[in-house]
Amino acid sequence: MSGDRPTITAIDYPALRRLLDQDAQLVEVLPAGEYDEMHLPGAVNIPLKILVATTTARLDPQRPVVVYCWDGL
């Protein structure tokens, strides 16, 4: 990370798999209703509209975070 700003990088499935195998946290930013209908196993839901410091406080700052959005981000 550079200061308080996270690094955002698009990754492919093999890279995602490696990160998850290394205990990365998977966050889906879908609206709650869409997340309830279907989501990736092990993912937590923090809808994009409320993705702010207070809602991400529950994430472990020592572990990488992978953010997934069906529409693309």
Number of C-alpha atoms within 10 A of each C-alpha: 7 6 5 6 7 9 7 10 6 11 10 7 8 9 11 15 12 11 17 16 9 11 11 17 18 21 21 21 23 20 15 13 9 13 17 10 7 9 16 12 7 11 16 16 21 19 19 15 9 12 12 11 8 8 11 13 9 8 14 11 10 7 12 15 17 18 18 18 13 10 7 6 10
